[in-house]
């Protein structure tokens, strides 16, 4: 009974508060960055992965490579529309691990203009890691009960 009650409270905790997730595409290194935010908590997290869909040699079986190459925290500043993200970018993941600082500024323009933190929006991101990069994507809100 105790396990069932704890499970119900955990499910309600995740379904009562509204969450948003952003999917950003960074075209220069061909990677995806996924962010998660709770609408009632300014802190969230992000994780990114590099992907490649081409095969290296025709006679060697290789699957499309996708692995995590960046991770960090996400701080929402204004009405769930502007956030600063900071973390690390992992270089040369197979041989040795080198970490570069990874700094992001992500803006959701429609939420900024309309001042509605719960709506569907697109995202624009600016990344600085040795050079400036841009990213575009979608911001998807999850429905909440409140």
Secondary structure, DSSP 4 states (H G I P E B T S, - for coil): -HHHHHHHHHHHHHHHS-EEEEEEEETTTTEEEEEEEETTEEEEEEEEEEEE-S-S-TTS--PPEEEEEEEEEEEEEETTTEEEEEEEEEESTTT--EEEEEEEEEE-HHHHHH--TTS-EEEEEEEESSSEEEEEEEEEEPP---
